Amino acid sequence: MTLLYDPSGTHYVLKQHTDLLTKKKKKEKRKEKEKEKRKKEKRKEKEKEKKEKRKEKEKEKEKRKEKEKEKEKKEKKKEKKKKK
């Protein structure tokens, strides 16, 4: 075991202890990165869902418009028949 001078300058620290601290910090950083990744993935998923919902809404609107057009055509045909 070797002694290292603590960066704060107050006391000496065992090298083994500093190694454990650095490992702990690295582990924490890794966890943070993983959290960020998960957040990004969730955001992407939400965006995809929003896009899909928009597309579905647009399709529904188009269907409604088509139905309305069909109704108008039917009404026009009925009017023509009535005129005859």
Long-range contacts (C-beta under 8 A, 24 or more apart in sequence): none
